[in-house]
């Protein structure tokens, strides 16, 4: 399965910034077929109908993995090879499924656009966070609709994975989700990046990278899926042969060996469930 889907430049971006992109990981036709399944599921669960905007909330999450063949087809061999390139051959679970579906209809449309200071988090509220935790592996964000600037793309705090690594290294017994958030967010975040792209593009993010929902001022409903690429075993950050480190393991070791650099455009951020402009 392992190939050279990702270039050296993409790998460096993942190590230094905490994310890389796989353009055209699946086709626009596959994306459109998957979206029809998502709309059908939203109507079943919440009465949200594609062609009746009066039924649309500001945002809605389908908190489940969808197993429709049209959706599973979007986890292509090329995408799986990119994931395995970062995690190492034979080290990930091979769970080629799409999980949480955050659909953004109009979040924050009625107020001036800004980078949100609320909702900052990493995924993984179902396990105790440790430096080598295998549960998340990678955050895989599939774009099932086009996302242009201010169309509700996920906001990433580039480089924040390095701060998270330092916090977890100082707590070897592990931290709960909220304990980790409090520790990392005690300092400002910055280097903000809004995810944009075409339907079929995929963003692969470091499991330690903080992110939040973006405000959506323009465009049709934004459909993405956030899923994890879990590991078979905990990461080994003390390998006797450095050449055996996965790219993910190498990124963590490198972060722990560096002095922290204050982010650009830093803002005090927080995690909170209630959004100011709901």
C-alpha positions as CSV (number, residue, x, y, z in Angstrom):
1,X,0.0,0.0,0.0
2,X,2.8,2.5,0.8
3,X,3.7,4.7,-2.1
4,X,5.0,8.2,-2.8
5,X,1.7,10.0,-3.0
6,X,3.0,12.8,-0.9
7,X,6.0,14.9,-2.1
8,X,8.8,16.0,0.1
9,X,7.3,19.4,0.2
10,X,3.9,18.0,1.5
11,X,5.7,15.9,4.1
12,X,7.7,18.9,5.3
13,X,4.4,20.9,5.6
14,X,2.9,18.2,7.7
15,X,6.0,18.0,10.0
16,X,6.3,21.8,10.4
17,X,2.8,23.2,10.1
18,X,0.8,20.1,11.0
19,X,-1.2,19.4,7.8
20,X,-0.9,18.6,4.2
21,X,-3.3,18.4,1.3
22,X,-4.1,15.6,-1.1
23,X,-5.8,17.3,-4.1
24,X,-8.3,15.2,-6.0
25,X,-8.1,12.3,-3.6
26,X,-11.5,11.3,-5.0
27,X,-13.5,12.6,-7.9
28,X,-16.1,15.3,-8.0
29,X,-18.6,12.8,-9.3
30,X,-17.9,10.5,-6.3
31,X,-18.2,13.6,-4.0
32,X,-21.6,14.4,-5.4
33,X,-22.9,10.9,-5.0
34,X,-21.7,10.9,-1.4
35,X,-23.5,14.2,-0.7
36,X,-26.8,12.7,-1.9
37,X,-26.4,10.1,0.9
38,X,-25.6,12.8,3.4
39,X,-28.7,14.8,2.5
40,X,-30.8,11.7,2.7
41,X,-29.4,10.9,6.2
42,X,-30.0,14.5,7.4
43,X,-33.6,14.3,6.3
44,X,-34.1,10.9,8.0
45,X,-32.5,12.1,11.3
46,X,-33.6,15.8,11.5
47,X,-36.0,16.6,8.7
48,X,-33.4,18.7,6.9
49,X,-34.3,18.7,3.2
50,X,-31.9,19.7,0.5
51,X,-34.3,21.7,-1.6
52,X,-36.1,23.4,1.3
53,X,-33.8,26.0,2.9
54,X,-36.4,26.8,5.6
55,X,-35.5,23.4,7.1
56,X,-31.8,24.3,7.3
57,X,-30.2,25.0,10.7
58,X,-27.1,27.1,11.0
59,X,-25.1,23.9,11.3
60,X,-25.7,20.2,11.8
61,X,-23.5,17.2,12.7
62,X,-24.2,13.6,11.6
63,X,-22.3,12.0,14.4
64,X,-21.8,8.6,12.9
65,X,-19.9,6.7,10.2
66,X,-21.9,6.3,7.1
67,X,-21.5,3.0,5.2
68,X,-23.2,3.8,1.9
69,X,-21.2,2.3,-1.0
70,X,-21.0,5.8,-2.6
71,X,-19.4,7.1,0.6
72,X,-17.0,4.3,1.1
73,X,-15.8,4.6,-2.5
74,X,-14.4,8.1,-1.6
75,X,-11.7,6.6,0.6
76,X,-9.6,5.7,-2.5
77,X,-6.4,3.7,-2.7
78,X,-4.5,6.9,-3.4
79,X,-5.8,8.4,-0.1
80,X,-5.1,5.3,1.8
81,X,-1.5,5.3,0.5
82,X,-1.0,8.9,1.6
83,X,-2.2,8.0,5.1
84,X,0.1,5.0,5.3
85,X,3.0,7.1,4.0
86,X,2.6,9.3,7.1
87,X,1.9,6.5,9.6
88,X,4.2,3.8,8.3
89,X,3.6,0.5,6.5
90,X,1.5,-1.9,8.4
91,X,1.1,0.4,11.4
92,X,-2.5,1.8,10.9
93,X,-5.8,0.0,11.2
94,X,-6.8,0.4,7.6
95,X,-10.2,1.8,8.7
96,X,-11.2,3.3,5.4
97,X,-14.4,4.9,6.5
98,X,-15.8,8.4,6.8
99,X,-16.9,9.4,10.2
100,X,-18.3,12.7,11.7
101,X,-20.1,14.8,9.1
102,X,-20.2,18.5,10.1
103,X,-22.5,20.3,7.7
104,X,-22.2,24.1,7.8
105,X,-25.2,26.0,6.4
106,X,-24.8,29.6,7.7
107,X,-22.8,29.6,10.9
108,X,-22.0,33.2,11.9
109,X,-23.6,34.7,8.8
110,X,-25.3,37.5,10.7
111,X,-22.1,39.0,12.2
112,X,-18.8,40.4,10.8
113,X,-16.4,37.7,9.7
114,X,-13.5,36.9,11.9
115,X,-11.4,34.0,13.1
116,X,-13.4,32.4,15.9
117,X,-11.9,32.5,19.4
118,X,-14.3,29.7,20.6
119,X,-14.4,26.0,19.9
120,X,-10.7,25.3,19.6
121,X,-9.9,21.6,20.1
122,X,-8.3,18.4,18.9
123,X,-10.5,15.4,18.2
124,X,-10.6,12.3,20.5
125,X,-13.0,12.8,23.4
126,X,-13.3,9.0,23.8
127,X,-9.7,8.3,25.2
128,X,-7.1,9.5,27.6
129,X,-4.6,11.6,25.7
130,X,-0.9,10.6,25.9
131,X,2.0,11.4,23.7
132,X,2.0,8.1,21.9
133,X,-1.8,7.5,21.9
134,X,-2.8,5.2,18.9
135,X,-6.5,6.1,18.9
136,X,-6.5,9.1,16.5
137,X,-3.5,8.4,14.3
138,X,-4.3,11.2,11.9
139,X,-7.3,13.6,11.3
140,X,-8.5,13.1,7.8
141,X,-10.8,15.9,6.5
142,X,-12.6,15.1,3.3
143,X,-14.1,18.0,1.3
144,X,-17.3,16.7,-0.3
145,X,-18.3,20.2,-1.6
146,X,-16.3,23.1,-2.9
147,X,-15.0,25.5,-0.2
148,X,-14.0,29.0,-1.1
149,X,-12.8,31.6,1.3
150,X,-15.4,32.4,3.9
151,X,-17.5,29.4,2.9
152,X,-17.2,27.8,6.3
153,X,-13.9,26.0,6.0
154,X,-12.2,24.5,9.0
155,X,-9.8,26.9,10.7
156,X,-6.4,25.4,11.6
157,X,-3.9,26.9,14.0
158,X,-0.7,25.9,12.1
159,X,2.1,24.7,14.3
160,X,-0.1,24.2,17.3
161,X,0.7,20.4,17.2
162,X,4.1,21.3,18.5
163,X,2.7,22.9,21.6
164,X,0.4,20.0,22.2
165,X,3.3,17.6,22.0
166,X,5.1,19.6,24.7
167,X,2.1,19.6,27.0
168,X,1.6,15.8,26.6
169,X,5.3,15.1,27.2
170,X,5.0,16.9,30.5
171,X,2.0,14.7,31.5
172,X,3.1,11.1,30.8
173,X,0.2,9.6,32.8
174,X,-2.2,11.2,30.3
175,X,-4.8,14.0,30.2
176,X,-8.5,14.1,29.6
177,X,-9.8,16.0,26.7
178,X,-10.6,19.2,28.7
179,X,-7.4,19.0,30.7
180,X,-5.4,19.1,27.5
181,X,-7.5,21.9,26.1
182,X,-7.0,24.0,29.2
183,X,-3.2,23.5,29.2
184,X,-2.6,24.2,25.5
185,X,-5.0,27.1,25.3
186,X,-3.5,28.8,28.3
187,X,-1.3,30.5,25.7
188,X,-2.6,32.3,22.6
189,X,-3.0,30.5,19.3
190,X,-2.0,31.9,15.9
191,X,-0.9,31.2,12.4
192,X,-4.5,30.7,11.4
193,X,-5.3,29.0,8.1
194,X,-8.8,28.6,6.6
195,X,-9.2,25.3,4.7
196,X,-10.4,25.8,1.2
197,X,-10.4,23.5,-1.9
198,X,-12.5,21.6,-4.4
199,X,-14.8,18.7,-3.8
200,X,-12.6,15.6,-3.7
201,X,-9.7,17.3,-2.0
202,X,-8.6,15.9,1.4
203,X,-6.6,17.6,4.2
204,X,-4.6,15.3,6.4
205,X,-3.9,16.9,9.8
206,X,-1.7,16.0,12.7
207,X,-3.6,14.5,15.6
208,X,-2.3,17.3,17.9
209,X,-3.3,20.2,15.6
210,X,-5.9,22.5,17.1
211,X,-8.7,23.6,14.9
212,X,-12.3,25.0,15.0
213,X,-15.3,25.7,12.8
214,X,-15.1,28.6,10.4
215,X,-17.8,31.2,10.0
216,X,-19.8,30.8,6.8
217,X,-20.8,34.0,5.0
218,X,-21.1,32.7,1.4
219,X,-21.8,29.7,-0.7
220,X,-24.0,26.6,-0.6
221,X,-24.1,24.2,2.4
222,X,-20.6,23.0,3.1
223,X,-20.3,19.3,3.6
224,X,-17.1,17.7,5.0
225,X,-16.2,14.6,6.9
226,X,-13.8,14.3,9.8
227,X,-12.5,10.8,10.3
228,X,-9.6,9.2,12.1
229,X,-6.8,6.9,10.8
230,X,-6.1,5.0,14.0
231,X,-2.9,3.1,14.7
232,X,-2.6,-0.6,15.5
233,X,-0.2,0.1,18.4
234,X,1.0,3.2,20.4
235,X,3.6,5.3,18.8
236,X,7.2,4.5,19.7
237,X,9.1,7.7,20.2
238,X,12.4,6.1,21.4
239,X,13.3,3.8,18.5
240,X,16.9,2.6,18.5
241,X,17.1,3.1,14.7
242,X,15.8,6.6,13.8
243,X,15.2,5.4,10.2
244,X,12.3,3.4,11.6
245,X,10.4,6.4,12.8
246,X,7.2,7.0,10.9
247,X,6.7,10.6,9.6
248,X,4.2,11.2,12.4
249,X,6.6,9.9,15.0
250,X,9.4,12.0,13.5
251,X,7.2,15.1,13.7
252,X,6.6,14.7,17.4
253,X,10.3,14.0,18.2
254,X,11.3,17.1,16.2
255,X,8.7,19.2,18.0
256,X,10.0,18.1,21.4
257,X,13.6,19.0,20.5
258,X,12.8,22.5,19.4
259,X,12.3,25.7,21.4
260,X,8.7,27.1,21.1
261,X,8.2,29.9,18.6
262,X,5.4,32.4,19.3
263,X,2.8,32.3,16.6
264,X,1.9,35.1,14.2
265,X,-1.3,37.0,14.8
266,X,-1.7,35.4,18.2
267,X,-5.2,35.5,19.9
268,X,-6.4,34.1,23.1
269,X,-8.6,31.2,22.3
270,X,-10.8,28.8,24.2
271,X,-12.9,25.7,24.0
272,X,-16.5,26.3,24.8
273,X,-19.7,24.6,23.6
274,X,-21.9,27.7,23.4
275,X,-21.1,29.8,20.4
276,X,-21.5,33.6,20.7
277,X,-23.5,34.0,17.5
278,X,-25.8,31.1,17.5
